[in-house]
Amino acid sequence: MKIILLGPPGAGKGTIAKVLTQYDGSVQISTGDILRGAVAAGTELGKQAEAAMKAGNLVTDELIMGIMEQRLQQDDCKIGYLLDGFPRTIPQARALKTLLEKLNEKLDCVLELDISRDVIIDRLTTRRTCTQCGAIYNIKSKPPKVDGICDVCGSDIVQRDDETEAVISNRLEVYNDQTAPLVDFYRQEGLLLSIQTSDSGPVLEALKSRLR
Ligand code: AMP
């Protein structure tokens, strides 16, 4: 599968991507995870991305395309990939189209998770992430066994800097302004599959009938 997962922050793209990777060995590629790794490691890339990420703004298209041009040519992408958080702007989508033409590859579909703003804000403000292994918790629906401690690796779990209510509002605004136009872009390309849930069962069914 070569799929783009589209949807606002907190729509469940990462969770769905993880479920889908189990099907055929396609890899999940999350630009957010790549950037967070670079920030944590203090690399040049991390330094360039950090301020925009903390404020909930997008990093530049050039930076992202630099990462993705390399990443999509790595061997593990041959089986397939689930793009989680990329592309996020029309220029990124156009650059991806050009890159895929050059690599002689085609996307199977663009899966849009169309989730309401209230659900997103509630989900993100209650989400907690392990500082070490990245495991995701939710203080309402999936709390860790011991408060503040990761069940998987025993490290601290925290609220991400960009998951406070103020930053989330900005991220949603950025999504509406810069990323939502991709829905029409991919509809015109004949690739859009839109679904109003992030429950993996119905998402998988919709995807199967689309790819059949
Ligand atoms: P995410 O985990 O996908 O919500 O990404 C976290 C942050 O990383 C975003 O708020 C942006 O600052 C940055 N980021 C991730 N992917 C992209 C992208 N494709 N284009 C620009 N910025 C991105």
Residues whose N, C-alpha, C, O or C-beta is under 5 A from the ligand:
A	BS01	AMP	P9 T31 G32 D33 L35 A52 M53 G56 N57 L58 V59 I64 D84 G85 F86 P87 R88
